Amino acid sequence: MTTKATAEPAGNSATQQKARTVEVELAKPHTHAGKECPAGSTIKVTARQKAFLQESGKVAAVTGTAERVKES
């Protein structure tokens, strides 16, 4: 007989992984976490947020491996 494996609840902290963040430099002013950030400042964002900011022209295109990646 086979048994079904049950999934952990969505809010279970033991199974949740902390989202990785990337530090990006802003090309234009941007409000991040309720705070005004001027062009040239760096902020920590998730990969999804980074993609959104790149599409909207708020961060410079990333080239090579010069990007600083920091896990938080």
C-alpha positions as CSV (number, residue, x, y, z in Angstrom):
1,M,0.0,0.0,0.0
2,T,1.2,3.5,-0.7
3,T,0.8,6.5,1.5
4,K,0.5,10.2,0.5
5,A,3.1,12.5,1.8
6,T,1.5,15.6,3.3
7,A,2.9,19.0,2.7
8,E,4.0,21.2,5.5
9,P,1.8,24.3,6.2
10,A,2.8,27.4,4.3
11,G,3.8,29.3,7.4
12,N,6.0,26.6,8.9
13,S,9.3,28.4,9.7
14,A,11.2,25.1,9.8
15,T,10.6,24.5,6.1
16,Q,10.7,28.1,4.9
17,Q,14.0,29.3,3.4
18,K,15.0,32.8,3.9
19,A,14.9,34.7,0.6
20,R,18.3,35.6,-0.8
21,T,19.0,39.3,-1.4
22,V,21.2,41.1,-3.9
23,E,22.7,44.5,-3.4
24,V,22.0,46.8,-6.4
25,E,22.9,50.3,-7.2
26,L,20.1,52.6,-8.2
27,A,20.3,54.5,-11.5
28,K,17.3,56.7,-10.6
29,P,15.7,57.8,-7.4
30,H,13.4,55.1,-5.9
31,T,11.3,54.6,-2.8
32,H,12.4,51.3,-1.1
33,A,10.8,50.0,2.2
34,G,9.1,53.4,2.6
35,K,12.3,55.3,2.4
36,E,13.4,57.7,-0.5
37,C,16.7,56.5,-2.0
38,P,18.6,58.8,-4.3
39,A,20.3,57.6,-7.5
40,G,23.7,56.0,-6.8
41,S,22.6,54.5,-3.5
42,T,22.6,50.8,-2.9
43,I,19.7,48.7,-1.6
44,K,19.1,45.0,-0.9
45,V,16.4,43.4,-3.0
46,T,15.2,39.9,-3.9
47,A,15.9,38.6,-7.4
48,R,12.2,39.3,-8.3
49,Q,12.5,42.9,-7.1
50,K,15.8,43.3,-9.0
51,A,14.2,42.1,-12.2
52,F,11.3,44.6,-11.7
53,L,13.7,47.5,-11.0
54,Q,15.8,46.6,-14.1
55,E,12.7,46.5,-16.3
56,S,11.6,49.9,-15.0
57,G,15.1,51.4,-15.6
58,K,15.7,52.1,-11.9
59,V,19.0,50.1,-11.7
60,A,21.8,49.8,-14.2
61,A,22.2,46.6,-16.2
62,V,24.4,44.1,-14.4
63,T,27.5,43.1,-16.3
64,G,29.9,40.2,-15.6
65,T,30.6,39.2,-12.0
66,A,31.0,42.7,-10.7
67,E,27.7,42.5,-9.0
68,R,27.9,42.2,-5.2
69,V,25.8,39.4,-4.0
70,K,25.1,39.1,-0.2
71,E,22.9,36.6,1.4
72,S,20.9,37.9,4.2
